Structure formats: C-alpha cells, structure tokens
C-alpha cells in the first residue's frame, strides 16, 4: 500500500550504511529485555514462550534501520534495497530459520527488465522552429517520429470511464490533473495513453508549470532506471509549458526507451513444522520491503523513507520470526516468512512468487500479509483490522484467538473491502489461497510522502499489534484451526 522531527538529506551508500546494517543486525540478538512491554493482554493468563521476543526495543531497532535515510527509501531496483534484503535474510538466519527459496536459498530470484526514459526529444513547428519543452515522461520502446496537427483536448475529461474517444487521432495537447502522486499519477496517465493509442493517437503533449509534479517525475524518469510496468505506453508523452502557442503541424522525434536486465529478490525464510503430516502445510506471514526511493529533484528532504509503508510490516514479519522461532513447542504446521520486492510497482514480487512458487500454493493454509501498522486511527490504538473480511473466516478465527488476551481484530467499515486487492495478498487470492492484509492504521497525510519517518510512528502501538498478530494466529500454527473461504467465494471458484 494503501510531523517530521528533523530534516534529512540524501546520502549515498557508504561505510555509514554498512555500520547501520551491522548495528541493526546485532541489536536484536545482543539486547536482553527483562519483561514484555505493556500490552492489552489478559494479565491473569501466562503468555506462551516467544512473547519475550516482541518488545518495543526490538521493534525500534529494526524499523529505525529499515526506514533510515541510509537506505534511501528502499527503491526496488536499488543497491539500498539489496542491503535491506540482506538484512532481512540475516534476521531470518538469526531466528533459526532455513532458507525457503529454491535449493534452500533465502532468496526467490527473478530477472526482470528495467528501463529509463531517454533525454533526446525534439519538438518542431511545421517551419522547423524548435518548441520549448520539459522533456519526455515516457515513450515507445523504439525510436519514433510523429508528424501532424495538434488537437487541443481535456485529458481530465477523456480519463473518465464513459468518455467518447472516437475521432481522436495524431497529436493531442492538454492538461492532466490528478490528486495521485508519484508512480500512481504516472499509472493513471499511462492507462489513459494506452486507451488513446488504441484509437489512433500517436503522441501526447501534457501542459504543466515549471514547478509541477509532472516536471519532477519526468526528470526522475530520465535520471533513474525503473522496472517495466504493466501499463507501459507505446507512444511518447512530452511535457510542455502551458503558455506555449503551437500553430499548424508539429514534428516530434524521440529515441526509444533505454533498457537492461535486473535480478530482483524476494526474501523467504522457513520454519518447518513439528508434525509429520501438518508440516506439509504452511502459514505465510508477509510484507513488502520496497518503497519509493528518493528524488534528487527535491530541494530539502529527498528520501521517501516508507516507515509505515511498509517498513512497519517488514518489522512485524522479522519480529514474528523471532517470536515463533523461540517458542518452546515448535508449531505443528510449517511457517513461511517473506519480504516482497516491487509491491509499489504493481505487486510484482508476489506475482513472480506465485508464478513459480518454492512452496506448493495449495498447501499454504493462509497468508497473513501486514501493511502499515505504525500509526493508529483515533480510538483504534492496539487494534487490528483485516482486508476482505467477508471473503473468508480467517479474521473471525484470529479475532476469537486474540480476544482472550484483550486484543481486537475487526472489520474496518471503509478499508476492509476497499483495500482487499491493493497489496501482495491479492496475488495469492488470484491463485486460490486464503490471503488477507492486516493493518492497524490509516491512509495518513504522510502516506507516500518524504515525511513517512520512523520517529512519527507509535512504537508501543506497533508492538501491541505484532503481539496480537502472533497470539491470534497461534491456533493456525498448531493446526487446531483451519480457515475456509466464504460460501459465495467457494461457489464462484468452481
């Protein structure tokens, strides 16, 4: 998915990064915590072994590293993401897990294509006079040359589902305004461009101001390679000043996208179950490790730290690995722990995993995907809500198991239905697995902004949520409970 106490600037990978990595790797294992943090649990019931692993100290040590400026926003194809992935793998080893990937590796790897937008674009009037522009936002895979008369339109109006696109041809010019930011804004424009291309449109000229978000996104697209998107467009999108007058025909030339290959990694750990039969089944805890990276075009804070989205979820996964790995009685079912790449680019890492899984998908009993647990809504501190509540009884079962400890897992009146398809759990749902995302926060103003910093999170709340997820899933781990799909979902799948 889907209050700064200091200002931060971008730092390149250096010894400072590796020092952080070493500190954060050792911190959870070298610190001894005398008692479990205060949590909304029943004080008359003794907590199971493993509870001592879920403390505010460990949570702070983990998330302050994952969301640090030194990791530069963990962009999915960056060196900093690779460091974060190595850190998660180290934590899995420290929890006593074995690699859950192919041949016992802690990585599930995929080679993907990435691309960068070229800088050499030229826009000419019919008399060959150059027209000023802000550069390409996107273009075709191959070099292109487009000639024709410019048609003025409202891209905002054309983006509506019932818009009439008939008769649109050649080069279109207009404004495209959206409340979305970053990759989501680009995705909206790209999807419109795909529809227009199908009607015969050959290029888009998008009007904008020099300080607009579009200009910044274009500069970033030309400076840094990005993973190929499913909504990649096949026509050039050129950014032009709003006040520019264009008369008659134009000629637009541009090079093709600059492409190369990149190896991407999901991180996966495995704790084998103790029961000879039930160990063939697995409970999967997951979260996405990637975020939006950094933007050198910003003048002050350049790093999208992604503390809540979703360093908080990854923190939960590695902390749960510590707790479950330390349980006196090992779970009867096997347990998988995963951190995905590419969620922000379209659930890419989870899609790649389900396409070539290292664990049989029909033997995954449930996927507990964890998203944004660091900043609670008003009145919901220490409480957890689940997406797709009515699609299975997983939420009901986990709520019943957590309730005796004083922890509530509930159906959110707005987000439970709306966000069911918005995170990596959906990749598993599409393959028939019972999979839901668990959250304990809201889409706050810092969502996908540089201000999503770890020191704005409520660490005691996060710690309680992680405890609640663990306690709520204990009956799943020991095999006494097995979730089932909702009746309507079962009928639809036949």
C-alpha positions as CSV (number, residue, x, y, z in Angstrom):
1,X,0.0,0.0,0.0
2,X,-2.7,1.7,0.5
3,X,5.3,15.5,11.7
4,X,8.8,15.3,10.9
5,X,11.1,15.8,13.8
6,X,14.1,16.7,11.7
7,X,15.2,17.3,8.2
8,X,17.2,14.7,6.3
9,X,19.2,14.8,3.1
10,X,20.0,12.0,0.7
11,X,23.2,10.1,1.5
12,X,24.9,7.7,-0.9
13,X,25.8,4.2,0.1
14,X,28.9,4.3,2.3
15,X,30.6,2.9,5.3
16,X,27.8,4.6,7.3
17,X,25.3,2.3,5.6
18,X,27.1,-0.8,6.5
19,X,27.7,0.4,10.0
20,X,23.9,0.8,10.4
21,X,23.5,-2.7,8.9
22,X,25.9,-4.3,11.4
23,X,24.3,-2.5,14.3
24,X,20.7,-3.3,13.3
25,X,21.6,-7.0,12.7
26,X,23.3,-7.4,16.1
27,X,20.9,-5.3,18.1
28,X,18.0,-7.7,18.5
29,X,20.2,-10.6,19.5
30,X,22.6,-8.8,21.9
31,X,20.0,-7.0,23.9
32,X,18.2,-8.7,26.8
33,X,14.8,-7.4,27.7
34,X,13.7,-8.1,31.3
35,X,9.9,-8.1,30.7
36,X,7.4,-8.0,27.9
37,X,6.2,-4.5,27.0
38,X,2.9,-3.4,28.4
39,X,0.2,-4.6,26.0
40,X,-3.6,-5.1,26.0
41,X,-3.3,-8.7,27.1
42,X,-5.0,-10.5,29.9
43,X,-2.6,-10.2,32.9
44,X,-4.1,-13.4,34.6
45,X,-3.0,-15.7,31.7
46,X,0.6,-16.5,31.2
47,X,1.9,-15.7,27.7
48,X,3.4,-18.5,25.6
49,X,7.1,-18.8,25.2
50,X,8.3,-16.5,22.4
51,X,6.5,-13.5,23.9
52,X,9.7,-12.2,25.3
53,X,10.9,-11.6,21.7
54,X,8.3,-9.0,20.9
55,X,9.4,-5.8,22.6
56,X,9.4,-2.1,21.8
57,X,13.2,-2.2,21.9
58,X,13.5,-4.7,19.1
59,X,10.8,-3.0,17.1
60,X,12.6,0.3,17.4
61,X,16.0,-1.2,16.5
62,X,14.5,-2.9,13.4
63,X,12.4,-0.1,11.9
64,X,14.9,2.7,12.6
65,X,17.3,0.9,10.3
66,X,14.8,-0.1,7.6
67,X,13.4,3.4,7.4
68,X,16.7,5.2,7.8
69,X,17.9,7.8,5.2
70,X,20.9,5.5,4.7
71,X,18.6,3.0,2.9
72,X,17.3,5.8,0.6
73,X,13.7,4.7,0.5
74,X,14.5,1.1,-0.5
75,X,13.6,1.6,-4.1
76,X,13.0,-1.9,-5.5
77,X,15.9,-1.9,-8.1
78,X,18.4,0.0,-5.9
79,X,21.6,-1.0,-4.1
80,X,19.9,0.1,-0.9
81,X,17.0,-2.3,-1.4
82,X,19.6,-5.1,-1.8
83,X,21.1,-4.1,1.6
84,X,17.7,-4.2,3.2
85,X,17.0,-7.6,1.7
86,X,20.4,-8.9,3.1
87,X,19.4,-7.5,6.5
88,X,16.1,-9.4,6.5
89,X,17.8,-12.6,5.4
90,X,20.3,-12.1,8.3
91,X,17.4,-11.7,10.7
92,X,15.8,-14.9,9.4
93,X,19.0,-16.8,10.0
94,X,19.3,-15.3,13.5
95,X,15.7,-16.5,14.3
96,X,16.8,-20.1,13.4
97,X,15.0,-20.3,10.1
98,X,16.2,-22.1,7.0
99,X,16.0,-20.6,3.5
100,X,12.6,-21.1,2.0
101,X,13.6,-20.4,-1.6
102,X,14.9,-22.8,-4.3
103,X,17.6,-25.2,-3.0
104,X,17.4,-23.8,0.5
105,X,18.2,-20.2,-0.5
106,X,16.9,-17.2,1.5
107,X,16.1,-15.6,-1.9
108,X,13.4,-16.2,-4.5
109,X,15.0,-14.5,-7.5
110,X,13.6,-13.2,-10.8
111,X,15.3,-11.5,-13.7
112,X,13.2,-8.5,-14.9
113,X,13.5,-5.8,-17.4
114,X,14.0,-2.2,-16.4
115,X,14.0,0.9,-18.5
116,X,15.0,4.6,-18.4
117,X,13.3,7.4,-20.4
118,X,15.7,8.9,-23.0
119,X,16.7,12.6,-22.8
120,X,16.9,13.4,-26.5
121,X,13.5,14.6,-27.7
122,X,12.8,17.3,-30.2
123,X,9.5,19.1,-30.9
124,X,9.4,21.3,-34.1
125,X,6.8,23.6,-35.6
126,X,5.9,23.0,-39.3
127,X,8.6,25.6,-40.2
128,X,11.2,23.5,-38.3
129,X,11.3,26.1,-35.5
130,X,12.1,24.3,-32.1
131,X,9.3,24.4,-29.5
132,X,10.5,24.6,-25.8
133,X,9.6,21.6,-23.7
134,X,10.4,20.0,-20.3
135,X,11.4,16.6,-21.7
136,X,9.7,13.2,-22.1
137,X,7.8,11.5,-19.3
138,X,7.6,8.3,-21.3
139,X,7.9,7.0,-24.9
140,X,7.9,3.9,-27.1
141,X,10.4,1.1,-27.0
142,X,11.7,2.0,-30.4
143,X,12.8,5.4,-31.8
144,X,9.8,7.3,-33.1
145,X,9.0,10.3,-35.4
146,X,5.5,11.7,-35.2
147,X,4.1,14.4,-37.6
148,X,0.7,16.0,-37.7
149,X,-1.6,18.7,-36.5
150,X,-2.1,19.2,-32.8
151,X,-5.6,18.7,-31.3
152,X,-6.5,20.5,-28.1
153,X,-8.3,18.3,-25.6
154,X,-9.0,18.0,-21.9
155,X,-7.2,14.9,-20.7
156,X,-9.1,15.1,-17.4
157,X,-12.4,14.7,-19.3
158,X,-11.0,11.9,-21.5
159,X,-9.9,10.0,-18.4
160,X,-13.5,9.4,-17.3
161,X,-14.8,5.8,-17.9
162,X,-17.6,7.0,-20.2
163,X,-15.5,9.5,-22.2
164,X,-16.0,9.3,-26.0
165,X,-12.6,8.8,-27.6
166,X,-13.8,8.3,-31.2
167,X,-12.3,10.6,-33.7
168,X,-9.1,11.3,-31.7
169,X,-6.0,11.0,-33.9
170,X,-2.5,12.2,-34.2
171,X,-1.1,14.5,-31.5
172,X,-3.2,15.6,-28.5
173,X,-2.4,18.5,-26.3
174,X,-4.0,19.3,-22.9
175,X,-3.7,19.3,-19.1
176,X,-3.9,16.2,-16.9
177,X,-4.6,16.9,-13.2
178,X,-4.7,14.3,-10.5
179,X,-4.5,14.1,-6.7
180,X,-2.3,11.0,-7.0
181,X,1.4,11.3,-6.6
182,X,4.5,9.6,-8.0
183,X,4.1,6.2,-9.7
184,X,0.3,6.2,-9.2
185,X,0.0,9.5,-11.1
186,X,2.1,8.1,-13.9
187,X,0.0,5.0,-13.9
188,X,-3.2,7.0,-14.3
189,X,-1.8,8.9,-17.3
190,X,-0.3,5.8,-18.8
191,X,-3.6,4.0,-18.7
192,X,-5.3,6.9,-20.5
193,X,-2.4,6.9,-23.1
194,X,-3.0,3.2,-23.8
195,X,-6.7,3.8,-24.4
196,X,-5.9,6.8,-26.7
197,X,-3.2,4.9,-28.6
198,X,-5.8,2.2,-29.3
199,X,-7.9,4.9,-31.0
200,X,-5.0,6.0,-33.2
201,X,-3.4,8.8,-31.1
202,X,0.4,8.9,-31.8
203,X,1.6,11.3,-29.1
204,X,0.6,13.4,-26.1
205,X,1.7,16.9,-25.2
206,X,0.9,17.4,-21.5
207,X,0.8,21.0,-20.3
208,X,2.3,21.8,-17.0
209,X,4.1,24.5,-14.9
210,X,7.8,24.5,-14.3
211,X,7.4,23.6,-10.6
212,X,4.7,20.9,-11.2
213,X,4.9,17.3,-10.0
214,X,4.9,16.2,-13.7
215,X,8.2,18.0,-14.4
216,X,9.8,16.4,-11.3
217,X,8.5,13.0,-12.3
218,X,9.9,13.5,-15.8
219,X,13.3,14.4,-14.5
220,X,13.4,11.4,-12.3
221,X,12.2,9.1,-15.1
222,X,15.1,10.3,-17.3
223,X,17.7,10.0,-14.5
224,X,16.9,6.6,-13.0
225,X,16.0,3.2,-14.5
226,X,12.7,1.8,-13.4
227,X,11.2,-1.6,-13.6
228,X,9.0,-2.2,-16.6
229,X,5.3,-1.5,-15.8
230,X,2.3,-3.4,-17.0
231,X,0.8,-0.1,-18.0
232,X,3.8,0.9,-20.1
233,X,2.8,3.1,-23.0
234,X,3.8,2.8,-26.7
235,X,3.6,6.5,-27.6
236,X,5.7,9.5,-26.5
237,X,4.4,11.7,-23.7
238,X,6.1,15.0,-23.8
239,X,5.8,17.7,-21.1
240,X,5.4,21.3,-22.4
241,X,4.9,24.7,-20.8
242,X,1.2,25.7,-20.5
243,X,1.7,29.1,-22.2
244,X,3.4,27.7,-25.3
245,X,1.5,28.5,-28.5
246,X,1.5,25.9,-31.2
247,X,0.2,26.6,-34.7
248,X,-0.1,24.2,-37.6
249,X,1.6,20.9,-37.8
250,X,4.4,19.7,-35.5
251,X,7.1,17.1,-35.7
252,X,8.2,15.1,-32.6
253,X,11.2,12.8,-32.6
254,X,12.5,10.7,-29.7
255,X,14.8,7.8,-29.0
256,X,13.4,4.5,-27.7
257,X,13.4,3.5,-24.0
258,X,16.8,2.6,-22.6
259,X,16.5,-1.0,-21.3
260,X,18.6,-3.6,-19.4
261,X,18.1,-6.6,-17.1
262,X,17.9,-6.6,-13.3
263,X,17.9,-9.5,-10.8
264,X,15.2,-9.0,-8.1
265,X,14.8,-10.9,-4.9
266,X,12.0,-11.8,-2.5
267,X,13.4,-12.8,0.9
268,X,12.0,-16.0,2.3
269,X,12.6,-17.9,5.5
270,X,11.1,-21.3,6.6
271,X,10.5,-22.9,10.0
272,X,9.5,-26.5,9.4
273,X,6.6,-27.8,11.4
274,X,7.0,-30.4,14.1
275,X,4.1,-32.7,13.0
276,X,5.0,-35.1,10.2
277,X,1.7,-34.6,8.4
278,X,0.9,-31.0,9.2
279,X,4.4,-29.8,8.3
280,X,3.4,-30.1,4.7
281,X,1.1,-27.1,5.2
282,X,2.3,-23.6,5.9
283,X,1.1,-20.3,7.4
284,X,2.7,-17.4,5.5
285,X,3.5,-14.1,7.1
286,X,4.5,-11.4,4.6
287,X,5.1,-7.7,3.9
288,X,6.6,-5.7,1.1
289,X,10.2,-4.4,1.6
290,X,10.2,-1.8,-1.2
291,X,9.2,1.8,-1.2
292,X,9.5,4.8,-3.5
293,X,13.2,5.5,-3.2
294,X,14.4,9.1,-3.3
295,X,14.0,12.1,-5.6
296,X,17.2,14.2,-6.2
297,X,15.0,16.9,-7.7
298,X,13.6,17.8,-4.3
299,X,15.5,20.6,-2.6
300,X,15.3,19.6,1.0
301,X,14.4,16.1,2.2
302,X,14.8,13.8,-0.8
303,X,14.1,10.4,0.8
304,X,10.7,8.6,0.8
305,X,11.6,6.6,3.9
306,X,8.4,4.5,3.9
307,X,8.4,3.9,7.6
308,X,4.8,3.0,7.9
309,X,4.5,1.8,4.3
310,X,5.8,-0.8,4.7
311,X,8.9,-0.9,6.9
312,X,6.4,-1.4,9.7
313,X,5.1,-4.6,8.1
314,X,8.6,-6.0,7.5
315,X,9.4,-5.2,11.1
316,X,6.4,-7.2,12.1
317,X,7.5,-10.2,9.9
318,X,11.1,-10.4,11.3
319,X,9.8,-9.9,14.8
320,X,7.3,-12.7,14.4
321,X,10.1,-14.9,13.1
322,X,12.0,-14.2,16.3
323,X,8.9,-15.0,18.4
324,X,7.8,-18.1,16.6
325,X,11.4,-19.4,16.3
326,X,11.8,-19.0,20.1
327,X,8.6,-20.9,21.0
328,X,9.3,-23.9,23.3
329,X,6.9,-26.1,21.3
330,X,7.6,-25.7,17.7
331,X,4.4,-25.1,15.6
332,X,3.0,-28.3,14.0
333,X,2.4,-26.5,10.7
334,X,5.4,-25.1,8.8
335,X,5.8,-21.3,8.8
336,X,6.9,-19.1,5.9
337,X,8.2,-15.6,6.3
338,X,8.5,-13.4,3.2
339,X,9.5,-9.8,2.3
340,X,8.5,-8.9,-1.3
341,X,10.0,-6.6,-3.8
342,X,8.0,-4.5,-6.3
343,X,4.7,-4.0,-4.4
344,X,4.7,-0.3,-5.2
345,X,5.3,-1.1,-8.9
346,X,2.2,-3.4,-9.1
347,X,2.6,-6.4,-6.7
348,X,5.5,-7.6,-8.9
349,X,7.4,-9.6,-6.4
350,X,4.4,-11.5,-5.1
351,X,3.2,-12.1,-8.6
352,X,6.6,-13.6,-9.5
353,X,6.5,-15.9,-6.4
354,X,3.0,-17.3,-7.2
355,X,4.1,-17.8,-10.8
356,X,7.0,-20.1,-9.7
357,X,6.4,-20.9,-6.0
358,X,9.0,-22.6,-3.8
359,X,6.2,-23.8,-1.6
360,X,3.1,-25.5,-3.1
361,X,0.4,-22.9,-3.2
362,X,-2.4,-25.3,-2.3
363,X,-0.5,-26.1,0.9
364,X,-0.5,-22.5,2.1
365,X,-3.3,-22.5,4.6
366,X,-3.3,-18.7,5.0
367,X,-1.3,-15.7,4.0
368,X,-1.2,-13.0,6.8
369,X,0.1,-10.0,4.9
370,X,1.0,-7.0,7.0
371,X,0.6,-3.4,5.8
372,X,1.0,-0.1,7.7
373,X,0.7,-0.8,11.4
374,X,2.6,2.2,12.8
375,X,0.0,5.0,13.1
376,X,-3.4,4.1,14.5
377,X,-6.7,5.8,13.7
378,X,-8.4,7.6,16.6
379,X,-9.9,5.1,19.0
380,X,-8.1,2.1,17.4
381,X,-4.8,2.1,19.3
382,X,-3.6,-1.5,19.7
383,X,-6.4,-2.8,17.4
384,X,-6.0,-4.6,14.1
385,X,-8.3,-4.6,11.0
386,X,-8.2,-7.1,8.1
387,X,-9.0,-6.5,4.4
388,X,-11.5,-8.7,2.6
389,X,-13.2,-9.6,5.9
390,X,-16.1,-11.4,4.4
391,X,-14.1,-13.4,1.8
392,X,-13.1,-16.0,4.4
393,X,-13.4,-16.7,8.1
394,X,-9.7,-16.0,8.8
395,X,-10.4,-12.7,10.5
396,X,-13.1,-14.3,12.7
397,X,-10.8,-17.1,13.8
398,X,-7.9,-14.8,14.6
399,X,-10.2,-12.4,16.4
400,X,-11.5,-15.3,18.6
401,X,-8.0,-16.4,19.4
402,X,-6.7,-12.9,20.2
403,X,-9.8,-11.8,22.2
404,X,-8.9,-13.7,25.5
405,X,-5.6,-11.7,25.5
406,X,-7.6,-8.4,25.2
407,X,-6.7,-7.8,21.6
408,X,-9.3,-6.9,18.9
409,X,-9.2,-7.8,15.3
410,X,-12.1,-6.3,13.3
411,X,-13.7,-5.4,10.0
412,X,-12.9,-1.8,9.0
413,X,-16.2,-0.2,7.8
414,X,-14.3,1.5,4.9
415,X,-10.9,0.0,4.2
416,X,-11.6,-3.7,4.7
417,X,-13.5,-4.0,1.4
418,X,-11.8,-1.2,-0.5
419,X,-8.2,-2.3,0.0
420,X,-8.6,-6.1,-0.4
421,X,-7.0,-6.0,-3.8
422,X,-4.4,-3.3,-3.1
423,X,-1.5,-5.3,-1.6
424,X,0.5,-8.5,-2.1
425,X,-2.2,-10.7,-0.6
426,X,-4.1,-10.3,-3.8
427,X,-1.5,-12.2,-5.8
428,X,-2.2,-15.2,-3.6
429,X,-6.0,-14.7,-3.7
430,X,-5.9,-14.9,-7.5
431,X,-4.3,-18.3,-7.2
432,X,-6.9,-19.6,-4.8
433,X,-5.1,-19.0,-1.5
434,X,-6.9,-17.6,1.5
435,X,-4.9,-14.3,1.8
436,X,-5.6,-11.0,3.6
437,X,-3.8,-7.9,4.6
438,X,-3.7,-6.9,8.2
439,X,-3.3,-3.2,9.1
440,X,-3.5,-1.1,12.2
441,X,-3.5,2.4,10.8
442,X,-4.9,4.8,8.2
443,X,-4.0,6.5,5.0
444,X,-2.5,9.4,6.9
445,X,-1.2,12.6,5.3
446,X,2.4,11.3,5.2
447,X,1.4,8.3,3.0
448,X,3.8,8.2,0.1
449,X,5.5,11.4,1.2
450,X,9.0,12.1,2.4
451,X,7.6,12.7,5.9
452,X,6.8,9.0,6.4
453,X,9.6,8.7,9.0
454,X,10.1,6.1,11.7
455,X,10.1,8.7,14.5
456,X,6.5,9.5,13.7
457,X,5.3,6.0,14.4
458,X,3.8,4.9,17.7
459,X,6.1,2.1,18.7
460,X,4.1,0.8,21.7
461,X,1.1,0.5,19.3
462,X,3.1,-1.4,16.7
463,X,4.5,-3.7,19.4
464,X,1.0,-4.5,20.6
465,X,-0.2,-5.2,17.1
466,X,2.7,-7.6,16.4
467,X,1.8,-9.4,19.7
468,X,-1.8,-9.5,18.6
469,X,-1.0,-11.0,15.2
470,X,1.1,-13.7,16.9
471,X,-1.4,-14.6,19.5
472,X,-4.3,-14.5,17.0
473,X,-2.5,-17.0,14.7
474,X,-1.4,-19.5,17.3
475,X,-4.3,-21.9,16.7
476,X,-3.4,-21.8,13.0
477,X,0.2,-22.6,13.7
478,X,-0.6,-25.6,16.0
479,X,-3.2,-27.0,13.5
480,X,-6.3,-26.7,15.7
481,X,-7.9,-24.2,13.3
482,X,-8.1,-24.1,9.6
483,X,-9.7,-21.1,7.8
484,X,-12.1,-21.6,4.9
485,X,-13.4,-19.3,2.2
486,X,-16.7,-17.7,2.4
487,X,-19.6,-19.7,0.8
488,X,-20.1,-17.2,-2.0
489,X,-16.3,-17.3,-2.8
490,X,-16.3,-21.1,-3.0
491,X,-19.2,-21.1,-5.4
492,X,-17.5,-18.5,-7.7
493,X,-14.3,-20.6,-7.8
494,X,-16.0,-23.7,-9.0
